[in-house]
Amino acid sequence: VVVVRYGVHASGQLVRSEIMRSNRDKETEATALASLRKAAPFPKPATHLVRHGRLELSETWLFNNDGRFQLRTIAQPQMDQ
């Protein structure tokens, strides 16, 4: 499990990202940060969610032993079925 906190500008650009919870595996942490950067730019966030010009978020990456991952927000609906 790797948790990343990140900020998205009102325009949808990724403005910052940091590891909030580490699994002490630098490779998986780098994968999580790289996948976030690759996904940018994001859709513009709803204006009521933006504070000080950006939206602050966090996401959890769930890694398998083979290095594959899934985002927790996506995994939860699958587990509920």
C-alpha angles and dihedrals in degrees: 000000000000121000118201125193114204143169127225120199118231086257092058098256119138105244102176143354135186139171107259097176120023129205088198091245109118093194095057091043090053090048092053093049093045093050090051092051091047091052092056138136095060128197112278108271119240109272094237089062096052118097122182090354098308147065118237116213142165129206134187122225114205110205128199121215089260092059098255115132144195130196114248092227088060096040096054096064089049092052091050093060 
